[in-house]
Amino acid sequence: MMQKKICMLGGFAVGKTSLVRRFVTNVFSNEYHTTIGVTVEKKTVVVDKEDVTLVLWDLYGEDEFQRVRESYLRGSSGYILVMDGTRKSTLETALALHQTVVRTIGAVPFVSIINKADLQADWEIDETAIEHLRGQGWTVLIGSAKLGQGVEEVFGQLATQIVTPSPAPRTSA
């Protein structure tokens, strides 16, 4: 069985912990608890008939007062970028975090999710922004930790990308 470290990254209060809880225990709580430092959870999934234990590092949210410690990123096989659809500023935070990861550990697989689909009427992140991310090669899912929507998919897609990576693009000589 293989183990893979996955970092949950995103702004403050985007739903990283709620997504992890929903994925690991299928529970959602309306009570908000700030993550201090990092919380680690595990769940085993099956990819191509192989058991893969995802070691989920739920990192505190990044905001104007605190930045993700780059040492937390080291050893990661991939990461999930979480945005809150009701706050456009979380998109900018996700873009900055993506650059931090690439600068720190290089290009590793990642998937992004715009959380809080249950509040889609209040969204500030529009379809144009989503299509722009997809145009840059991002996998962008829409989900809701509250409803369980997109949760299995985001973790499953990342696990699949890690276990069966795409071939490197050819470069001309």
C-alpha positions in Angstrom: 0.0 0.0 0.0 1.3 3.5 -0.8 0.9 6.6 1.2 0.7 10.1 -0.3 0.8 13.4 1.5 -1.8 15.9 0.3 -1.9 19.5 1.5 -5.2 21.4 1.8 -4.6 25.0 0.8 -6.7 28.1 0.7 -7.7 31.3 2.3 -9.2 31.7 5.8 -12.6 30.1 6.2 -13.0 28.6 2.7 -14.0 25.2 4.0 -10.8 23.2 3.9 -11.5 21.5 7.3 -15.1 20.9 6.3 -14.1 19.2 3.1 -11.6 16.9 4.9 -14.2 16.0 7.6 -16.9 15.3 4.9 -14.4 13.1 3.0 -13.0 11.2 6.0 -16.0 10.8 8.2 -18.9 12.0 6.0 -19.9 14.6 8.7 -20.5 18.3 8.3 -20.8 20.8 11.2 -22.1 24.4 10.9 -19.8 25.3 13.8 -16.7 27.1 12.6 -13.4 26.2 14.2 -10.2 27.9 13.1 -7.4 25.5 12.3 -4.2 26.4 14.2 -1.1 25.1 12.5 -1.9 21.8 10.8 -4.3 18.9 11.4 -3.5 15.6 9.8 -6.2 13.0 8.8 -5.9 9.8 6.8 -8.2 8.0 4.4 -7.5 5.0 2.1 -8.9 5.1 -1.4 -8.6 2.7 -4.3 -6.9 3.9 -7.5 -6.5 1.4 -10.4 -7.1 -1.5 -8.0 -4.4 -0.3 -5.6 -4.9 0.9 -2.1 -3.6 4.5 -1.6 -3.6 6.1 1.8 -4.1 9.8 1.5 -2.4 11.6 4.4 -4.3 14.9 4.4 -2.5 17.9 5.9 -5.3 20.5 6.6 -3.3 23.7 6.9 -4.5 26.9 8.5 -6.0 29.4 6.1 -3.9 32.1 4.6 -4.8 35.7 4.9 -3.2 39.1 5.1 -1.8 38.3 8.6 -0.4 34.8 8.1 1.3 32.9 5.3 1.6 29.1 4.8 4.9 27.8 6.1 6.7 26.5 3.1 8.1 23.6 5.3 4.6 22.2 5.5 4.6 21.8 1.8 7.7 19.7 1.6 7.1 16.0 0.8 3.7 16.6 -0.7 2.6 14.5 -3.6 -0.2 16.9 -4.4 -2.5 19.5 -3.1 -6.0 20.8 -3.2 -6.7 24.5 -3.6 -9.9 25.5 -2.0 -11.8 28.7 -2.8 -15.0 30.1 -1.3 -17.4 31.0 -4.2 -19.0 33.7 -2.1 -15.6 35.6 -1.7 -13.7 36.6 -4.9 -10.6 37.4 -2.7 -10.2 33.7 -2.1 -9.5 33.2 -5.8 -6.5 35.6 -5.5 -5.3 33.8 -2.4 -5.5 30.5 -4.3 -3.5 31.9 -7.2 -0.8 33.1 -4.8 -0.7 29.8 -3.0 -0.3 28.0 -6.3 2.7 30.1 -7.1 4.1 29.4 -3.6 3.8 25.7 -4.0 5.4 25.7 -7.5 8.3 27.9 -6.2 8.7 25.6 -3.1 8.3 22.1 -4.3 7.9 22.4 -8.0 5.0 21.2 -10.2 3.1 18.5 -8.5 -0.5 17.4 -9.2 -3.3 19.6 -7.8 -7.0 20.0 -8.1 -9.0 23.0 -7.2 -12.5 23.3 -5.8 -14.8 26.2 -5.4 -16.7 25.4 -2.3 -20.1 26.5 -1.0 -22.2 25.6 -4.0 -25.1 25.5 -1.6 -24.8 29.4 -1.6 -24.3 29.8 -5.4 -26.8 32.6 -5.6 -24.3 34.7 -3.5 -21.2 33.8 -5.5 -18.7 36.4 -6.4 -16.5 34.0 -8.5 -18.1 34.0 -11.9 -18.0 31.5 -14.8 -15.5 33.7 -16.7 -13.0 33.4 -13.8 -13.6 29.6 -13.7 -13.1 29.2 -17.4 -9.9 31.3 -17.2 -8.5 28.9 -14.6 -9.5 25.9 -16.7 -7.8 27.6 -19.7 -4.6 27.6 -17.7 -4.9 23.8 -17.3 -6.4 23.8 -13.8 -8.9 21.2 -12.9 -11.7 23.2 -11.2 -14.6 21.5 -9.5 -17.7 23.0 -7.9 -18.7 21.6 -4.6 -20.2 21.9 -1.2 -18.8 20.4 2.0 -22.2 21.0 3.5 -24.1 19.0 1.0 -21.3 16.6 0.2 -21.3 17.7 -3.4 -18.0 17.3 -5.3 -16.1 16.0 -2.2 -15.3 12.5 -3.3 -14.6 13.7 -6.8 -11.9 16.3 -5.7 -10.0 13.8 -3.6 -10.5 11.0 -6.1 -9.3 13.1 -9.1 -6.2 14.2 -7.2 -5.4 10.6 -6.1 -5.7 9.4 -9.7 -3.4 12.2 -10.9 -0.8 11.2 -8.4 -0.9 7.5 -9.0 -1.3 7.6 -12.8 0.4 10.9 -13.8 0.0 12.2 -17.3 2.9 11.7 -19.6 5.2 14.7 -19.8 4.5 16.9 -22.8 6.9 16.5 -25.7 9.2 19.3 -26.5 10.7 19.9 -29.9 14.5 19.7 -30.2 
